[in-house]
Amino acid sequence: MKTFWVIFAWIVFGIVAIIYQQGNWNAPANELFQIWFWVGVFASPWIGLILVFKFYKMFWGGLTRYTSREWHRGYYMDDEL
């Protein structure tokens, strides 16, 4: 749920920034800024989710593996799959 609010806030921030910028058409490289801003708005939550998922698997998988009774008995949990 926390991730949802982070993504929601990020998208709302993007929309507010774009609306604010509509009044500033004289800003340099305006179109380029808008394109990259929207790329960032839509890409970064997904990149963040992927990274969080990878780190979660890496750290939590490592912790559960090395503290599990299976490891102490001499084989990995993955071997049961």
N, C-alpha and C positions, 0 to 999 in steps of 0.2 A: 504493500500500500504506500509505503514511503517513496518507492521508486515512481509510482504513478504520479504523486504530487510533484516530484522533481521534474518529470517530463511535462506535466501540466503547466507548472510555473515557467519552464523554459519556453514552451510554445506561446503562452500568454505574453511573456516578455518579448518574444519575436514579433508578435502581432502588434503590440503597443509600439515597439521601435519602428516598425514599418509604417504604421499610421502617423507617428510623429514625423517620420522622414518625408512623407508625402508633401508636407509644407516646405521642404528644403530641397527643391529640385536643382538649386544652384550649387549644391554640394559636389565636389569633384568626384568623378568616377561613380556616380550614383547608381547606375544600372548594375555595374559590376559588384558594387557593395551589396545591393539587394540580392543578386543571384547567390553570392557566396554566403550571405547571411541566412538565406533560406536553406541552402545546402547544410550549413552548420546547425540550424534549428532542427532539421529532420534527421541528420546523420548522427549528431553527438549523443542523443539518448540511446540510439541503437548500439553505437560503439561502446557507450558506457555500460549498457546491459550485457553486451558480449564480454567485455573485460571483467565485469563483476562476476559473471557466471564462470569464466575461466579461472579467476583467482579463487572463487569459492570452491570449485572442483579441486584445484591444485592444493590449497591449504587444508580444507576440510577433509579431502580424500587422504592426504598425507597424514593428518592427525589421527583419523579413525583407523587408518591402516597400521600405524606404528604403535597405537595404544590398544589395539584389539587383541583378544585372546588368540585369534587365529594366527596373528603374526608371531606371538610368543610360542605357539606350538610349532612354528617352523614353516608355515606356508601363508601365502597372501590370500586376502579375501577374493581377489580377482580370479584366482584359480578355481573357485567354486562355480563360477558362471558357466 
